[in-house]
Amino acid sequence: MTTESKSGRQPIEEAQSPWYRRTRRWGQTNLTEMDPQDWDKEWWKSYWKQTRVQGVIVNAGGIVAYYPSAMKLQYRAQGLGDRDLFGEFTAEARKAGLAVLARMDINRATRDFYDAHPDWFVVDADGRPVQSNGRYFSCVNSGYYKEYIPQVLREIIERYKPEGFTDNSWTGASRSIICHCVNCRTQFMAATGHDLPAASDYNDPVYRKWIKWSYGCRIANWDLFNRVTREHGGPDCLWLGMFNADPFRPHTAFCDLKEVGERSKMMMCDHQSREPLTGFEQNAQNGFLLHSLAGWDIVIPESMSNYVRGLRTFRQGSNPPAETRMWMIEGIAGGISPWYHHIGARHEDRRQFENAPPVMQWHAENERYLYDRRPVATVGLVWSQENTEFYGRDRVEERVALPWRGFVQALTRARIAYMPVHADHIAREAAGLDVLILPDLAVLTDSQGEAIKAFVESGGSLIATGASGTLDEWGEPRQQFPLQQLTGLRPREHAPGSVSNASGSWENDEAHNYFRLPDERHPVLERFTDTAILPFGGRMRRFDSDGRLEAVATYIPSYPIYPPEFSWMREPRTDIPSLFAGDHSAGGRIVYFAGDVDRIYGLTRLPDLGDLLAEAVKWAAADRFPLRVEGPGYLDCKLYAQEGRRILHLVNLTGANANPGYMEEVLPVGPIEAAIRVDGDAPQRALLRVGGKELKPVLEDGWAKIRIDSVAMHEMIVLD
C-alpha cells in the first residue's frame, strides 16, 4: 500500500514516480493548420482544469510543423506565420503542471521533400511514387525514418523538452503497398536472400517472409526512435507511437501489438469509438488485451473522440453525449485511462465540450480504485498475430475476427469473466485459468501447441472450434493435428455450409442448415428445452474420432428455404457430428465445435448460438466462476482484486447495441444481485461509487452478496 500525502491528493510514492506512471488523464487538441490564428489559450486552460487532465498531447512536427523549425524541408502549418503554437501550448501546460507529449505524423511529406530526396519515398514496382492527398509516402527503411526524423526529434527535445512523443502513423504505408525503393530491395535481399515479392500472394513463401520482415522493420524504427529520445531527452523521454487495440486491425499497418506491449512503459491507444460488430464492450476488451501484453502496472490512455464518428464522420460536429461517455466508461472499466480528443482549437458546435468532463471528473475522484489492481478471471480467450496473418490472410474479418468477436459477445452477454491471452503467453497465464478457448485458432506454432497440451494435462479445460490447430506457423496444413492427443479427433474435409448468404437472395439456401439435438441431452444442451434442432447457418468440419469425446449433436444439411412449400428437411438426420464433449483423464473437460458457431454468432448474434457457446464454457469450467450477477439487462461485468479489496464494474449496455446508430438514451436496469467469491476475506462494506451509497454485504459460503436497486449507465462497487 502507498502512503497518503498530507494534502490527501496523491500518494507520496505515486508523486515520486515517473510521469508515465502518474499521468492518467489526458487531453488532446489535434491542431488544424489555421489554429495558430485564433487559439484561445485562456479557454483551453480552463478546460484543462474542468476535465482534470494531467497531461496534454499537442501537434509538433512531421507532416505539418507547428513551431518555427530550422529544418527547411519540414512543412509549416499554413496559418503559423511567425508564431510558435506548439511552444505556446507547451508553456501554458507547464504553468498548469501538465505533462506534454509532442504529436508527430511522420509517414508523408511534400513534393519539395520528394524532389530533394526521391530515394526516401515509397515507390511501386514501376518506380512510381505512391501519393495520398498531395503528399508522398515516406519509406520506413529509408533515410527519412533513419536520419531525418531523429533530427526532428532532437530539435523538439532541445527546444521544448517534452515528456515524450506520440504518432498514429509511425508504421508508414499500409500492407497493401509493397515498396520497391532501393532501400527495401537491398535490405530484404540481405535479410532473406530473395528479391521482393511481385504481388500480394499468400501462396508465395517469399510474400509470407516479406510480411514477417515488414513487422520487424517497424519494430526496428520503434527501437531507434526510443534510443534517440532517451539519448537526448533523458531515460524517461519516450517514443510512444499510437495503435488500434483491436487484435486484428493493427496487422494492416504491420504493428505487432505483442512486441510493442513488451517494450512499452506506457501504451497510447488510438481507438476512438465503437465500430460495427464490436459494440461498446470492445473498449473494455481493449484495456484487458493491452494490459495482458504490457502488464497491469502500465498506464494505457486511449484517444476518445468527441466529434461525430459512424457511417459519416463530421470532424467539427459533436458526438451525442451518451455515445462518447459510454465508450469512455467501458474503457475505464477495462483499465483504460481517459483521453479526450478534439479536432481543432476552436469550434462552433460547442456541445462537444460537454461530453467528457463528467466522466473525467468521476475518474479523478475514483482514481485510487482504478489502478494498482489485477483482473479476476478464470477463462482465457486465445489470439495470436500469426493466426491473423497466415490463417486470416486476405479474409481476416471472416476467418479470425468473427469467431473472436462471437466468443467475446457470448461471454459478455453471459456475464462470464474472461481474459484475452496471446498464444505465446499461455504457459505464463495458465496458473490463473481454468478454461482456455481457441476461437478457430487455426495457426499454432509448435511451442504454442505444447503450451496448450501442458495446460490440459495439468487439469485445465479446453474449448476449440473449427480449424483450430490445423495449420503451422506459416499457415500451411499440418501433417499431424496437435490437438489430436488431447481430443482423440483427427480432421477430415469440410462438410457443406457457408458463412453467409453471399448472393443476398432470399431464395439462396446455402446457409439454411441446423444442429440436431439428441433425446438424451449432454449438460451443454440441457437449457434447450422444447426443441430438437438449433438454427446454425455455418460451415462444418469433418472429424474422425477415437471415442474419447462424445458426439453430443449432429448436423442437418441445408435445404430449400423458399417457396415455403419446398421448405422441408431432405436429410433430417446424419451421422456428421457438430459438437463433441467429454472429460479428460487429467481432470479437465474438453468441448470441440466442429461447426463454426463462434463465427456465425459473431456475424448474426442469433441468441441460441450465443447461449450454446456460453453453456459450453460453463460446463467446461464446472461453473467455478469468481463472479455471479443476476438481474435484467445486458451488463458488461469486470472484476478486479486490489490489496484488501474486490472491485466490480457493472456497465449497462441495455439498448446500446444498435449499430449503425448512436446511443441517445440510458435505460436503467435493476434490481441487480451480485455475488463475489471472497474465500477467506470478509469484506465489511460495499461502496457504490456511482450511486453514492454504502451497503452491508451478506457473507455466505465464501461469497459476498449485494443487491443494487438500479444501475443507470454504470456502477462501480468497492468491497473492502
N, C-alpha and C positions, 0 to 999 in steps of 0.2 A: 504494500500500500504506500502511496506517496503521502508526504506531509503537506498539510494545507498551509499556505502563506497567511500572514497576519491579516491581509486585506480580504482573505476568503475568495479572491477572484481566480487564482490559478495556483495549483500545487507547486511548491518550491522546486521539486525535481523537474517538473514539466517546464517551468520558466527557464531553467538552465539547460534544457535540451536543445538540439539543433533546430533551426527554423522549420525544417521539413517534418519534424515530429510534432511541433506545437501549432503550426499554421493549418487550421482545419476548415475555415470558411473563406471562400474565395469569391472575388468578383471580377468580371471581365467586361471591359468596354472595347469591343472589336472595332477599332477606328476605321472610318472611311477616309478617302483621300481629301475630302473637303472639311473634315472636322477641325483642322488647325485654325480655320477662320472664325469659328464661333463656339469653341469649347467653354462651357460654363463650369469652371473649376469649383466655385463655391457650392453649386448644387450637387456636384458629384461627391464632394467632401461630406455633405450632409447625408447623402445616400449611403456612403460607406458606413457611417455611424448607425443609420437606420437598419441596415442589413447585418450589422455586427461582423463585417468581414475582417479578417486578419491578414489578408494578402490580396493583391490585385495583379491582373495579367493585362499588359499593355503592349500594343504593337510597337516594335522597334525597327527591324530591318529585314532584308531578304528581297522578296518580290517588290515591296514598297518600303522605303525608309521614312521614318517619322522623326529623324534627327539629322542635323547637318553633317553627314558622313564625309570624311576625307577621301573616300573611295569613289572615284568619279563614275564608275560604271554602275553603282548602286542607285537605282531609280528612286527619286524623291517623290513623296506624295504631291499631287497636283496643287493642293492648296497650302503647302507648307511655307513657301516663301523663305523668309529668314528665320522662321521660328524653330524651336526645338520642342515639339509637342511631347515626345517621349520623355525628354528631360523635365518638362513642366509637370507631367503626371507623376514621374518618379519623385521629384522634390516634394510635392504635396503628400504623396503616400508616405514618404519618410517622416514628414512632420506629424502625420497621423499614427505613426508607429506600425505601419504595414510593411509586410514583405512585398517584394516586387519581382515578378517574372517577366522577362522580355519575350514577347511573342515574335516568332520568326515564321517565314514561309519561304522555303529555300528551293523549291523544285522548279521554278520558272524564272525567266529573265527576258529582257527586251531584245529587240533586233540589234541595237547598238552593241549589246553584250555578245550576242551570237556572232556578229561580224568581227568582233575583236578576238574571240576565242571559239571558232567553229568546232574545234575538236573537243569541247567541253559539253556538247549537247547531244541529245538523243537523235539518232537517225535510223531510218528504216533500212531494209535490205538493199534498196537502190541508192542509199546515201542521202535521202531527202530528210531535212529536219522535221521533227514532229512538233506541232504547234497546237495551242488552245487559247482562244480569246486574244489573239495577237501576241502571245508570249511563247517562248521556246522552252521546251522541257530540258532541264539540265540532267546530265547523266550521273548516276550515283557513283560511278567508278572513275570519274574524270577529275581534273584539277579544280573544277568548280566546288566539288564537295571536299576534296583532299587539301586544297590550298586556299581558295578564295573564302569559303565560309569560315574556316578557322581564323582568317584575318578579320572578318566582320565580328566574330565573337570576341576576339581580343580587343577590338576598338570599343565595343559596347561595354565590356568589363572595365577597361581602363578609364572610360569617361563616367560611367554611371554605377558601377559595382552592383548589378542586380544579384538577387539570391540565386537565380538560375534562368534557364531558357526553356520555352515550350515551342512546339512546331507540329501542326497537324498534317503537314505534307512532307515530312522528313524522309519518307520512304521513296520519294521520287515517282517516276512514271509507273503506271499500273502494269500488272502482269499481262495485259492484253497487247503490250508492246514489247517486242524483242529488239533491244537496242543493238545496232550493228556498228557502233562507233569503234575507232581503233583501240580505245581503252578496253571495251568489253571483249572485242575479238582477241586481243593479246592476253588478257587476264583469264578468260575462260579456257583458252588453249593451254596456258600454263597450269591451271588448276585441274583440268580433266584430260588433256591430250586430244580434245576434239574441237572442230570448228563449231560455231554457234548453230543451233538448230535452225532450219529454214522456216519452220512454221510451228504453231501450237499443235502438238500431236502427242497425246499421252501414250500412244503405242510406240513412240520413238524413245528408246532408252536415253538418247542424248538430250531430248527435251526434258525428261524427268531429272536428269542431272543438272540441267540448267535451272530448274526450279529450286533444287536444294542449294545450288551455288548462289542464286539470287537472294535467298534468305540470308545466307552468310554475308553477302555484300552489304546488306542493310545493317546487320549487327556490327560489322566492322566499322561502319560510319558512326553508329551509336557509341562505340567504344572510343573512336577517335575524338568525337566532339566532347565527350566527358573528360578525356585526357586534357584537351585544350582548356576547357572551362576550369578545371581544378588546378591546372598549372598556373593560370593567370588570375583566377579569382579565389583561390584557396580550396581546401579539401571539401568544403560544403557548397561550393558553387557548382550546380548540377545542370547537365543537359537532360531534359525530361521527355522530350518529344510529345506526342499525343497518339492515341489509338482508340479504335472502337472496341468495346469489350465483348461483343458478340463473338463466340469462339469460331464462327465461320466467316465473318466479314473480313477480318484482317488478312486472310490469305490472298485477297485480291490485290493487296498492296505489299505482299511479302513481309508482313510484320509477324514475327514469331512471338506470340504472347508469352510463352513459357520462358524463352531466353530473355526477353525484356523484363519480365517479372523477377527473374533470378538476379538481375543486375540493378534493380531499381530501389532507391531509398524513398521514393515517392512515385506513384503512378498517376499520370494525368490522363483521365479517360474522356474522350470526346464522343459521347453517345448521348445526343441532346434530347431525344424524345422517344416515345414508343413508336413501333412500326407494325405493319400488317403481320399477323400470325404470332407476334410476340406478346403484345399487351403490356400493361404496366408492370406485371410481375417480372418482366425481363430485367428491370433495373435492380431489384433485389438480387437476382441471379448474377448480374454484373458484378456486384460487390463480392458475393461469395466466390465467384470464379477468380477474380483478380487477387483477392486475398489468399486464395488457395495456392496461388503461384508465388506471390511476393511475401506472404506472411501476414498475420493479423496485427502485428505491431506497425505496419506500414500505413500511412495516410494515403487515401485514394480519392482525390477530388474528381468530380465529374461536371463537365460543362452542361448546364441545363438551360434550354432555350426559353426565352420569354416572347419570342416572335412566333408567328403562325407557321407551323410545320404540318404537313399532311400531304394529301393529293396535290395541293397547291401550296407553295411557300410564299409568304409575304414578310419580307425582312423588316419592314417598318410597322407592321401591324401587330397588335397584342394578341398573344395566345389566350384562350379562355383561362381564367384563374384556376379553376378546378383541374384542368388538364395539366398545367405546369406544376401545381402543388402536389398532385397525386404522383407524378413522375419523381419529384424531389423526395417525397415521403417514402416511396418504395425503395429508392436508392439508399436513403438513410437507414431504413430497416435492414438492408443488406450490407451495411458497413461502409457505404459511400459517404464522402464529405461533400456538402453542397457548394456549388459554384455557379452563381447566376451569370447569364450570358446575354448581352445586348449588342446588336449591330448598330454602331454609330453612337456619337456622343450627344446628340440632340434628337428629340422625337416629338412629332405632333400627336401621335397616339400615345399619350402618357399613361394609359391604363396598364401598360406592361410593367410599369414600375411599382404597381401594387401587388404583383403576383408573388414575388419571392419573399418580401420582408417577414410575413407571419411565420413562414417555415424556418427562415434563417434565425429569427429571434427564438423560436422554440428550440432549435438546435443548440443555440448558445446557452439557454437555460438548463438544458439537459445533457450537456457535453460530458459530464463525468460518467454517465451511464452508457455512452455511445462508443467509448474507446477502452483499450486495455481489457478486452473480453474475447471470448472464443465461442464459436457456434457449437451448439449441441445437436448433433445429427448422427444417425447410425446407418444411413443409406447413402451410398456413393454412386453418382451418375458419371460414367466414364466418357472421356473425349480425348482426341489427340489431333495434332496438326497433320500427322501422316495420313490419318483416315480422311480428313478433309481434302487433302491434296490428291491422294492416289486411289481412293475409292470414290470420293465426290467428283474428282476431275472437273469436267465442264458441266456437271449436274449436281452441284453442291447442295442447292436448296432441296431438291428431291431426295437425294440419296443420304445426306448427312443431317441437314438442318431439320427436316421434318420429323424424323424419328426422335431426335434430341428434344425438340420442342413438344412433341407428343408426350413424352415422359415428363418433361417439366410441367406441362399443363395438368397431367393426371395426378402428379404428386402434390402440386399446389392445391388443386381442387379437393383432394382427399385429406389435406392438412397433414401431410407426412413430411417431416423434416428431412432434408437431403443436402448433400454437399457435391458440387462438381469436383471431379477427381481426374487430373491428367493421367493418361495411361502410364506415363513414366513414373508417376508418384504413388502407384497402387501399394507397393511394399511399404512406403513411408506412412501412408494413411491407414493401413489395414487394421492396426490395433484398435482404432476407434470406430470401426464399421462392422455391422452385422450382415449387410447386403451390398453386393456390387451389381450394377445394372450396365449391360453392354447394349446400347441402343443402335443396333445394326452397325456395330463397330467392326467392319469387315477387315480393315488393315490392322494387323498386330505384328509388332516386331517379336523376335524370339524372346527377348527379355520381358516384354510385356505379357506374353503368353505364360511364361514361367511364373510371373508375379500373380497372375490370376489363379493358376494351378495351386500355388502355395497358399493363397488366401482360402480357397475352398478346402484344401487338405488340412488346414488348421481349424476348420469348423465353420467357416463363413458360408453364406448362401449366395447363389448366383442366379441372375435373370439375364437371358440373352435373347436377341431377336434376329431373324433373317439371316444375313450373310456373315454374322459376327465370326471373326477368326479365320475366314476362308482365304484371305489374301495376305501376302507377305508385305514387308515394309515398302516395296515399290509398287504395290497394287497388283502383283502377279498372283495367279492361283497357286495355293499351297498344295504340295503333294500329300501332306498329312495334315489333317484337321486338328489343331492344337487343343480344342475343347473336347475331342472325342474321348480322351482318357477320363474326363470328368463326367461326361454325359452319356457315353455309350452311343452317341449319334454320329453318323457319317453322312455328309451332304451328297445329294444326287443332283438332279436337274430341277429347274423351276417348273411349277405347275402353272396352268393358265391363270391370268389375272392381270390387272393393271392398276397403277396408282390413281389414275384419274380418267374421266371421260374426255379424252383428248379432243374429240370432234365437237363437243358441246351439244350434240344432238340428243334429244330425249330418247330416241329410239336406239341409241348405241348402248348395248347391254354388256359391254366388255367387263365392267366392274360390278355387275349385278350378281354378286356371289355372297355366300353366307358361311357361318360355322354351325355345325350340328352338335348339340349338347346331348350327352347320353342320359338315359333314365337315372342311372346311379351317378350322382354328381361328385366330382372332386371338390374339396373345400374352396378352391379358387372360383368355382362356378356356382356355389350354393346360393348366392344372392339373386341369381337369375331365375326366379320362380315364374310359373305360368308361361313359359316359352321353351320350345325345344330347339330354337335357332337364334342366332345373333347376326345382324347385318355386319358385313365385313367390308368388301369393296376394294380389296388389295391384291397383292401377289403372294404366292405360296412358294416355299422351297420344299423339295422332297428330301427326306432323310431315311436312311436305313438305321434301325435301332437294334441294340443287343438286349433290350428289355429292361435295362436299369431304370429308365424313365417310362412312366405310363403315358400312353396317348389318351389324353382326357377330353379331347374334342377333335372333330374331323371336319373336312372341307366339303362344301356343297358348290359345285361349279356354277358358273354364270349361265343364265338362260334369258329368253326374251323378256323385255320389260314393257313393250308396247306393240300392238294394242293390248288392252287388259285381257282379252280373251285368250291370248297366247302366253300369258304370264303364269306359267306353271312349271314346277321343277322337273327338268328332264332327268337329272340324276340326284334324287333326294338323299341318297346315301352313297358314300365312297369309303374306301379304306385309307384315304390320304390324311394323315394326322396334321392338325393345325396347331395343336398345343400339347406340349409334353410337360410332365411334372413328376417329381419324386424326391426321396431322401438320399443324401449322400452318406457314405459309410463314416465319414469324419464327423457327422452330426449336423451339418447344414442341409439346406434344401436347394433344389435346382428347378427352375422353370425355363423352358425354351419355347418361344413363339416361332413356329415355322411360318406363320403368316405375319406380314409386316404391320401389325396392329398399331405400333407406335407411330409409324409413318402416316397411316391413314387417319389416326386420331389427330395428329398434328395438322393434317390437311382439312379434315371435316368437322372436328370437335363433336362427333357423334357421342352422346353421353354413355351409351352402352360400352363403347370401346375404352373410354376413359375409366369407367368402373372396372372393366376387365383388367387393365394394367394395374390399377390400384389394388385390386384384390390379390393379384399375383404378388405384389410387393408385401402386402400384409401377411399373406401365408408364408412367404419366404422368410420374413422377419419373425414369424411366430407371434405377431402382434406385440413384440417387445420394443415399444417406442418410448422416447423420453417425454412425449407430449400428447395430450388428447384435448381436442377442442370440439365442443358440441354446441349447436345452435344454428340459426338460419344464416343464409348469405354465403357469398363467395369471399373467403378470407385467406389472405396470404399470411402464414404464421412462421415467425422466425424466433428461435430460442437461443439464448446465449448464457454462458457462465462467466461471471465476474467474481473476483475474490469476495467471498461471503454473500454472493447474490446470484439469483437467476433473473434474467431479463427477457420478457416476452413481448415482441412486437406483433400486433394484430393490425393488418392493413385491410380495410374494407373495399373490395373491388366489385361489390354488387352493382350490377348495371353499368359497369365501366368497360365492358369487353367489346363494345361496338367499334369496329374499325373497318372502313374509313368512318370518321366521325370524331367528335370531341366530347370530352366529359363536361357536362354542363351543370349537373346536379348531384349532390351527395345523398344517398339513400341509407339512412341509419338502419342498423340491424340489431337484434337482441331478443331475449337475453342470451348471453354467451357464457358457457361454463367451460373453464379451462382447468385441466389437471396437469401438474408438472411434477415429474419424478424428482424427488429431492433426497432420497435414500436416508443417510444418517443426519442430514441437516434438518433443522427445524425452524423455518422462517416464521417470524413473529408478525409481520405485516406485509401487505401488498399495496404499493403506492401506484395510483393511476396517474401517470404523468401528463395525460391529456385531459382527462375528466376532473383531475384535481381532488380525488378522494383517497382516503386510506381505508382499506378493508382488512379484516382479520381472516387469514386463510384457514381452511379446515384441513387438518392433518390426518391422513388415513392411509395405513398400509404403505408408507413410503411415498405418498403423493401429497402435494399441497394443492388444494382445490379452492377456486374462487369463482364467484358469479358476478358478471358485469351486466348491468341492466341494458346498456345500449352502447354501440360503437358507431360513430359517425364516419369520418374519413379514416381515422386510425386511433389506436390506443397503445401505450407502452406501459407494461406492468412490471414493476420492480419488486421482487420478493427478497426481503432481507430480514 
